[in-house]
Amino acid sequence: MGSQTIAGPLPVQAIGDGYPPAWRGWWSVGVLTVLYALSLLDRQVIALLVPHIREDLRINDFQVGLLQGIVFALFYVVFGLGFGWAVDRFSRRGVGFLGVTVWSLATGACGLARGFGHLMLARFGVGAGEAALNPAAYSLLSDTFPKKRLSLAISVFGAGAHVGGGLSLLLGGALIAALPAQGVTVPVLGDLGTWRVVMLAAGLPGLVLAPLIWTLVDPPRRDRLLGKSSSRDTLAFMKPRWRFFAGHFLGFGLMVAAANGHQAWTPVYLGRHFGIPIREIVSIVAPINIIAGISGSVLAGFVIDWLYTRGYKDAHLRYFIVAGVIQFASLLWAMTTSHLPVFILCAVLFQGACGFAGAAPAALQLVTPNNYRGQVSAAYLFVFNLIGTGLGPTMVGVYSTYVFRNDAHIGWAIALNGAIMLPLAILSFVWALKPMRHAIADAEAWSDAAEA
């Protein structure tokens, strides 16, 4: 199938009704954002527990990096492809509910691990469950909001990543401060160390809130080509646009590798470099993650929608070329300063430029027919998480353990990770600018045919 078979008028399923009322759409955004925040809480709370886990299980930085990175990402990306296929064919709410339930149970199981192997298996489960929510959410929201408001809606959803990251620190810090140093005795489970209680507590909210997904509006699937939904059709659609998808996937994957390496190891860095206790680390990092992260995500959505409506069809990539430069400069400055206020300023700048969690998938929804959105989103998340979640935290652990060979040089390891990943991300975006404009032109052609 060549690109000409997608660009022109196509047999598209007619949609008679308009978009859902605005309040229903933003209710969907709200619920999905809460669930996304919980997924990041369950994924990242381990960052605050590194000293406790290392001492209890007798593991090193490299093994911790594996748990935060490739061990989680491996099952995320493998199961993500299957969930993407399911999103294009079955109930999107059902797929999301299943994912929330699985990752919540697996997070609790992390707290019961008796060795590195057990903890690794539980992290596999967290990754497998979390792979379901995002493809379902992207597909639902793309049918709930018109294109001119889609980037903002998905960017608000993406802000859940920053909320979850901040909550993981606040919850973990509060529980560590409240629990006795020797841990607690729990009926049936026996004596549990502090970090184990925190992991068990982190898994509970998802089980309670997962049913909220059934309150979401499930709108008709728009821009859906008739009789075209197989994996072969999806690949045929992507092939003539390979340069856009490659530049997009790689660019955002590399950018999140720098961000995740920074976020996963910053609590450790503050403890080792500045000698700050955990309760104070939480008071520094959590507000930065939540306030700067949310502000950056919403700002990205507003600016990109503004640019898009004014004819910049490559706005999603153009914005993050600038953001990548800001991240690069602020990260290197943060990891080479000996002044805590300077570090905090740089961390705010870095986090504020990390608003890609919503803008990146929004770009994919704009260029992709409904039939393929779940699978294209899953392919994006495959690369995004394999590189970003898999390599980011893992490589920081590798640099710390095997390059610098000194726990005190964790800041240099974080900086080296970003110095490699961010320039490559910027080059990927530049390479994909023109192909994105062409992909948007094709999408507008078949979308106009559907509305005619």
Salt bridges, closest charged atoms under 4 A:
ASP56 OD2 - ARG196 NH2 3.28
ASP61 OD1 - ARG54 NH1 2.81
ASP61 OD2 - ARG272 NH1 2.97
GLU130 OE1 - ARG43 NE 2.84
ASP143 OD2 - ARG92 NH1 2.69
ASP143 OD1 - ARG373 NH1 3.43
ASP218 OD1 - ARG92 NH2 3.05
ASP223 OD2 - LYS147 NZ 2.92
ASP223 OD2 - ARG373 NH2 3.57
ASP314 OD2 - ARG318 NH2 3.04
ASP314 OD2 - ARG437 NH1 2.60
ASP407 OD2 - ARG54 NH1 3.69
ASP442 OD2 - ARG241 NH2 2.76
GLU444 OE2 - LYS313 NZ 3.23
